[in-house]
Amino acid sequence: MSLVSCLYVGAQPRDKGHFLVKVGEKLPHFQYVSIEGDTLDTDFLKGQVVVVVFAASWCPFSGHQLQVLESKLWGRRKGNPDFTMIGICEDNDKESREEFLRQRKENGITIPFAFDEDEKIYRQFVTPHGSVTRTVLVDRNGIIADMHDVHTRRDEWQLRRMVSYLLKH
């Protein structure tokens, strides 16, 4: 199965987002276990355009953002073998994880997700002062192509445009 490298990192504007990663840098390596139980790592993403989405049940922006990404990006491209999205959930206790799964089902979110044990993945991307809802777009070479705040229509449009561009090149 091939993947599109778009990492969703973005509740804050790029210049104020407390990012540890930068456009032009290599995607940090991480391993994750999907909520379906599959163990994967970023080596699996080579040659793909990938969107990684960070979200949490307690974040008021995450639910809306996931619905936008589901309908405008993932829902339209999930059959493309060169594209994938990886959702990383920042809920750490059993109750909040169950709430996240409930919200995901209720809102029809099919973006593949994993729980981030002790925020080990998230902290490779954002300082402790950064907010949870974020996106990073990664090209086929594993290089961060852009970072977005999908809370605005402009950023959502730019993310979709960049994914289309990267898939063509």
N, C-alpha and C positions, 0 to 999 in steps of 0.2 A: 504494500500500500504506500503510495507516495504522498508527500505532504507539502503544503505551501507554507513558507516561513514568514508568518506575520505574527509578531508577538505584541499583544495588546497591552500597552502600558500607558495609562493616561488620564488621571483625574485632574492633574495640574498642568498648566501650560509648560511647554518644553523648557523655558528659561527659569521656571520656578518650581519644577517638579521634583527636586531632590533626587535626580537620577544618578546612579553610579555608572551606568553605561552611557555610551555616546554613539551617535550615528557614525558609521564607518568602522566601528569596533566589531570584533567577532562575538557572536552569541555566546554567553557563558554556558559552560557545559553543566547539565544537570540530569538526574535520573528521577523518574516519577512512576507512581503506580496509579493507573486510571481507576475511576470508581467502579469499573467493570472488572478490575483485578489484573489488568495487563501491565507488566513492567516494561517501560520504555525509557529511552534516553535521547538526548539531542543528536547522537550519531544517526539515529533513525530518520532525522529530518534532512540529511544531506541531499542536495539536488532538488529540494522542495521550497516553495514559498510558504511561510508559516505565520500564522497569527496566534500569539499566546495572549490569553486574556486573564488578568488577575481580578478576582471578585470575592465578595463575602456576603453572607446572608444579612448581616447587620449594617451594611453600607447602603445608604439610601440611593446612591447613584448606580450601583451594580445591577439591580433588577432592570431598570430602564435601558442601560447600556447593553446588557445581554440580549434584550428583546430586539434592539436595533441591529446588533451584530448578527443575531440569528436570522432576521428577516432580510436584511440588506446585503449580507455578505455570505455567511455560512449556508443559509438555506438555498442560496442561488449557486453555490460553488462546491458543496460538499461531495458531489459526484466526480469532481475533477481530480484525477490521480496526481496532479502536480500541486495540489493545494490542501492544506489542513489548518485547523485551529486547535490549540491546546488551551483549555481553561485550567487555571490554577486557583483553587479555592483556599482562602485564608482563614476559614473557620477551623478552630483547633479543638473544641470540645465536642462531645457526642451530641448534645442537644442542638448546638448551632449547626453542626454538619447535617443533622436530620432536617433542620429547618431549611438549609440550603437545598437539599435534595427535594424537599416538598415544593419550594418556590420554583426550582428548576422544572419540575414536572408540571406544576400548575401553569407556568408560563410557556410551556412547549419548547423549552430550550434543549436542543439536541447536540450542542457543541460538546465535544468530549472534555471531561473534567477529571482532575486529580486533586486530592487534598494535599496541602503543603505542610508536612510535619515540621513544626517549630519554625515556620517561615524560612527554611533554609534556601529555597529557590528564590522567593521574593527578595530576600536580603542581598542577593547577588545583583539586583537591579536597582534598588531604591534604598535611600538612607532611612534611619528610623523615623525621620520627620516627614517622609512621603506618605501620601494617602494611598489607599488600597487599590482603587479602580484605575487600571492602567493598561496600555497596549504598546507593543513594540513590533514593528514589521521587519522581518528578516528575509533577505534574498536567498537565491538558490545556493550561493556560496557560503551561507552561514554568517553573513555580515548584516548588522543592523542597518536597515535602509531608512527607517524613519520611526518616530515615536509619536503617538497621538493621544489627544483628549477627545474621545468620541462623544462628549457631552454637547458638542455644538454640531450643527448641520454641516458647517464648513469642514470640520475635522473628519466627520463621518464620510463626507464626499471625497475628501483628500485620501483617506485610507482606502476606500474602494477604488479610486483612480490609480493609486500606487500599486495595489494588488493586481489590477488588470495590466498595468505596464510591466510589472515583474513577471507575470505569467507569459507575456508575449516575448520576453527577452531572456 
